[in-house]
Amino acid sequence: MTNPYPHGPAPGATLIKTGRNQMKGGLAAGAGCGVFGLLAIIAGLVAALGLTGKEPQPGAYAGVLLGLVAGFFAVGIIKGFWAARHSFLCVDHVGLWISNPKGNKVIPWDTLAGVGLYWSKGEKRGAPKQYSIEMCPNGPIDVDHPAVWNLVRDDEPIHPSLPRLRYRLPAKGADREPLVAAVQHYAAHLWLGESERAPGHIGYPDIKGHRARIRERTR
């Protein structure tokens, strides 16, 4: 099928560099995890080999193992955020454009029946609020598209006339205000307002179902 939007976002589209905006925090988290892992390895080896002047403690090798696990996660965190450093969102008169390491996808306004903003309090005391743009389709959606499958959610509809299945786009930190403002500007006719939800409303994608469907298609 011919792509009806071959030229990409309009020159004057609102550009939100999500990858760059989130990379600093992600790299800091990865570095912190890496430092913890390194310290755990050093402390474990020192105790296990008796380098403190005390008897060797073989059980301290558990600390070495913990440090290696922490280092593994540190590498994964840093690698993930670095790979996504060029990710972005664009909002224009056509729709919302998504670009990330998995691919590119435009969600046109004319394929949506409504757009709203959900927010919820943090699950733990002192945790920041969570925000998401809820994009409700007026027809079928590709639940396994590489760039957006992890945004698909099956949840109570914003309005009884809308479907349960929709795209839930997290609106994080500094990205939230320009993203919400751009959506309200370009899709005012679809805007349904905002609603508070239960803590942790962002939820998780259907990883198991996604993998099963992909396996079925490749048989």
Secondary structure, 3 states (H helix, E strand, C coil): CCCCCCCCCCCCCEEECHHHHHHHHHHHHHHHHHHHHHHHHHHHHHHHCCCCCCCCCHHHHHHHHHHHHHHHHHHHHHHHHHHCCCCEEEECCCEEEEEECCEEEEEEHHHEEEEEEEEECCCCCCCCCEEEEEEEECCCCCCCCCCCHHHEEECCCCCCCCCCEEEEEECCHHHHHHHHHHHHHHCHHHEEEEEECCCCCCCCCCHHHHHHHHHHHHC
